[in-house]
Amino acid sequence: MIAPLRVPSARSIDARDGTGAAVERTGPRFAAETDFVTANDVQSNGCHACEVTIDPDDGGVCLERHVIVADIGRAIHPLIVHGEMHGGAAQGIGHALLEHVVPDPTSGQPLTGCLMDYAIPRAADLPSFVVELAEVYCAAT
């Protein structure tokens, strides 16, 4: 069954009118599906730069500074975008510096299969991130 969608401003949008979206009412929830085709290729840009200190005695890496510049289009809620950037950087740093996945040489199964076997980044392991949002608007998106 196609049903009108309610949006936060109390306006309704009929999914059959010009959107091409198929909306089904499944009990108290809606499921929607649509395709979006842009007129041209859409490109985004971003850059991360880190300043690190490497201990010459043991090879330990300390992140001193991490700067992120990202072209994200229009930031609807910049605080949430900053949080996403921080989380993504933390995950990447953890993967690059702290996770050491060791596979079994014969079966290929991971021997380090849980958080008891390798470290994940904590707040003390990470620098204060500097995030700059380059809001480059594109009519195609």
PEURNOR-V442246 format. One record per backbone hydrogen bond with DSSP energy under -0.5 kcal/mol. CO is the residue of the C=O (numbers start at 1). NH is the residue of the N-H. E is the energy in kcal/mol with one decimal. If there is no record, write none. Layout:
[[CO,NH,E] [CO,NH,E]]
This chain:
[[1,25,-0.8] [3,15,-0.5] [5,7,-0.5] [5,13,-2.1] [7,10,-2.4] [11,7,-2.0] [13,5,-2.8] [13,15,-0.7] [14,17,-1.9] [15,21,-0.8] [16,18,-1.3] [21,23,-0.6] [22,33,-1.5] [24,26,-0.7] [24,31,-2.1] [25,27,-0.6] [26,29,-1.5] [29,26,-2.7] [31,24,-2.6] [33,22,-2.5] [45,71,-3.5] [47,69,-2.6] [49,67,-2.9] [50,52,-0.5] [51,64,-2.9] [51,65,-1.7] [53,55,-0.5] [53,62,-2.7] [54,56,-0.5] [55,59,-2.5] [60,55,-2.7] [62,53,-2.5] [62,64,-0.6] [65,51,-2.8] [66,130,-2.3] [67,49,-2.5] [68,132,-2.9] [69,47,-2.7] [70,72,-0.9] [70,134,-2.9] [73,75,-0.5] [74,76,-0.9] [77,80,-0.9] [77,81,-1.8] [78,82,-2.7] [79,83,-2.0] [80,84,-2.4] [81,85,-2.3] [82,86,-2.5] [83,87,-2.7] [84,88,-2.6] [85,89,-2.2] [86,90,-2.6] [87,91,-2.3] [88,92,-2.3] [89,93,-2.8] [90,94,-2.5] [91,95,-2.3] [92,96,-2.5] [93,97,-2.9] [93,98,-0.5] [94,98,-1.8] [94,99,-2.2] [98,119,-0.8] [101,103,-0.6] [102,111,-4.0] [102,112,-0.7] [104,108,-2.3] [109,104,-3.1] [111,113,-0.7] [114,117,-1.9] [114,118,-0.6] [122,125,-1.5] [122,126,-0.6] [123,126,-1.1] [127,129,-0.6] [128,66,-0.6] [129,131,-0.5] [130,68,-3.2] [132,70,-2.1] [132,134,-0.6] [133,135,-1.1] [134,72,-0.6] [134,73,-0.7] [134,136,-1.8] [135,137,-0.8] [138,141,-1.3]]
